[in-house]
Amino acid sequence: MADRPVEWPALGRVDLGAVRLILVPDDDEFSRLARGRVPNWGVGLAFPQSRTIVLRADDDAVRETLRHEMAHLALHQMVEGRVPLWFDEGYAGWAAGEFGRLDGWGLNVTVIRRRVPSLEELNSALRGSSFTAGTAYALAITAVLELARRNPTRTLAPLFDRLRGGYGFEAAVIATTGYTPGGFELVWQKTVRRRYSFLTWLAAGGMWLILAAVVLVAHWQRRRRDRPRRAALDHGWDVAEWHSDTDTSGGEGTTVPQEGQSGPDD
């Protein structure tokens, strides 16, 4: 899979050439090779300069992870200049077809709370906890898609042409979208808030969470309402006296009637 040329979005067909692919068995070996370059929840790592990819063999989605890391190599092979981390990860996620991230609960909850981060904050979140990074990767994909949408061609091809022509990333964004980096950030945040609302959160599974909460509350209220009735049923019971009337030698659950009391057949 790593040896075949791949058609990448807006980059075209790219032959990565010689790539060093390292498969490690588990998290311990991966962390040793990563040397702190990725968080401990990482499953893949790409080194564009040395054209090396490191993958965990115990990753259930190892093929998808390989495509993500190959996208990093293709991007840096075709674009020599520096790009922001959010663009690097967002493009790799888009190129790897990780659109399932866009339906995640974390993304919807973040937007419902009206907390769409800045692009600079997004860079930090990509290296945060597993939950935070999962949302950040989804947001990075939306930012890259928004860059493509803001160009008349609806692609990233003009942006990549500028980057290959020696433009810096910010200058290339201005030339292809008409927005300054700050202006693009604002329109991207607005688009995300409009796209991910309370209704999309419900569609993503939030309805089941609400139903579960309703059931739990109803159960609690019923127990609270029945508490006086249960207490009334317990009134008049003398547990100690009942035990004294129980003949343990007669077998479990057998009660010997006292004089003047009726047996079970009377």
N, C-alpha and C positions, 0 to 999 in steps of 0.2 A: 504493500500500500504506500509506503514512504518512497518507493523507488519510481512511482509513476507520475508523469506530469499531470497537473491538475488545473482546471479552469477556475480562476478565482474572481470574485466580484470586482469589476472595474479594473482589474489588473490583467485579465486575459489568461491565456495558458502559460503557465510558468513551470520550467524545468528546474527543480532545485539543485540538480547536480548531485555531487557526493555529499551525503548527510551521514553523520555518525549517530546511530540510534542505540540508546542504552536502555535496556529493560532491567529494572531492579525488583526484587521479590516483595518488598514490604516497605512500610513507613520508615523504619530505622535506616535502611540503606539509602532510601530516597533523601532523608534529612541529611545524611552524611555527605552526599554528593551536592545537595543544594546549598549547603553551608550558609543557611540563613537567608538565602535570596528569595524564598517563598515562605508563606506561613505553613504551620505544621499540618494544615488540612489539605495542602496541595497534592495533586496527583500527576502533574506534568510540568515540565520546565524546558524552555528553549533558550539556547545561547546562539544568537544570530551570527556573532563574529566568528565563533569556532564551528558554526553549522552543526551544532549538537542538540539532540533532543533526549531528554531523560523522562521515562515513563514508569509508573508503578504497575507491575504485572497483575496485582490484586485489585486493580480498578475495574469495576464492572463495565464501565463505559470507555475502555482503553482505546478503542478505535476512534470514538468521537474526540477523545482527548488528543490523540495523535493528529487528527485533522486540525484541531485548534492550534497546536504547536507548530504544525507545518505552515499554517496561515501566518504566524509570526515570522517565520523564515522567509516566506514569499514576500511579505510586506517590506521587510528590511532589505531584501535582495533588490527589489524594484525601486525603493525609495531610500536614498542614502541619508537624507537629513533626519534630524530628530523629530519625533512626534510625541505628543502627550501620552501618558500611560492610559488615560481613559480611551483615547482613540485607538491605541495599540490593542488593548484588550477588547474594546467594542468591535473593531474590525474582525479580530480573530473569532469572536463569538458569532458574528454575522456570517463570516465565511464558513464556519463550521456548522452552520444551520442550527444554532442553539436557541431557536425561537421559543422553545418551551419555557425558557427563563422568563419570558414576558408575561406568562400566565401565573407566575408565582404569587403566593399570598403575601410574601414580604414586600414585593413591589407595590401591590395594591394598598397594603396597610400603611406603607411609607407615604404614599400620595394622599390617602384619606386623612392622614394626620397633617396634611398640607406641608410636609417637610421634604421638599425636593432639594437635594444638596446642590451647591455650586460645583462647577467642574473641577475646581481645585480640591474641594472636599471629597469629590468622587475618587480622585487619585488616592487619597488616604484610605477611603473605605475599601478600595480594592485589595488592600493589604491588611484588612481588619479581621474580625472573627468570621467564622464560616457563614453565619446567618447574615451579617452585615455585608460581607463580600458577595454573597449570592444575589442580594438586591442590587449591589453596586455593578455587578457584571451585567445585569439586565438593563440598568439605567445607561450603562456605557453603550450597549447595543442601540438603545433608543436615540442616543446622542449622535451616533454615526449615521443611523438611518435618517435623522433630521438633517444632517449635513447634506446627504444625497438629495433629500426632498427639496431643500432650499435652492438647489441649482436647477436652471431651466431644463437640463437634460434628465433630471431625476436620478442621476448616478454620481459616483465619486470619481469618474474618469477625469473630468476637468481639474479636480483637486489634485489627483495624482500627477497629471501632466505638469501642473505648476510646481509640485514638489520635486519632480524629476528635472525640471528646468532651473532649479536653484533657488526657488522661493522658500522662505521660512514658512513654518506651519501657519502662523497667524496671518501673514501676508497672503498665503494661498487661500485661506478661508475668506478673507475680505474680497479677493479677486473673483472667487467663484460663487459666493453667496450674497455679497454686498453688505454683510454684517461684520462689525468689529467682533472680536472674541467676547466682549462683554454683552454686546447686542445679541449675538447668537445664543449665549447662555440664557438670556431672558426669554427669547422665543422658544427655546428648547424646554425650559421649565414650564412655560405656559402650555405648550403642546402636551407634555407629560401629564399635567394636572387635568387637562381636558380629556385625555385618552383614558386615564386610570381614575375612575370615580368610584363612589359607593356601589353603583350598579355593577361595575365590572368586578368589584370585590365579591359581591354576592354570586355572580356567575362563576367566579374562580373557586367557589366552595364556601364562601362566608355564610351562605344561607344555612348550611348544615351546622355551623358553629352557633348561629343564632338559635336554631331549633334545639340543639343540645342544651344551651343555656336556659331556654324556656322550660324544657322538661325538668331540669334540675331545680329551678325556682319553684315550679308547680309542685314537685315532690316535697321540697322543704316546707312550703306553705301548708300542704296537706298534713304533714306530720305535726306541724305546729298547731293546726286547727284541731287535730285529733288528740292532742296531748291531754286535755282535761277529761275526755271520755275514757282514755286508757287509764288515767289515774283513778277515775271512779270505779272502773272494773276491778282494780287492785284493792279497793277499800274493803276491809273485813277479813282479808286473808291472813291467817296466822301460820306462817311458814314453819315455825318451830313446832307447833302442835301437829301440823300435817306430817312432818318427819317422824314424830313420836308414834303416829298411828301406822307407820309403814313397817312391815315385817321384811327385813332384808333377806331373811332366810328363805322366804317364799319365792325368791326369784325376782329378777329385775322388773319393777313396775307392778308388783303384786301387793295389794293392800288387804290386811286381815281385818274384817269388821269387828268392832268392839261390841260388847253386850248392849243390846237395845238398838243396835244399828242393823239395817237391812243389808243383806248380801246382794251381789249382782243379779241373782236369780229370783229375788223376792219381788 
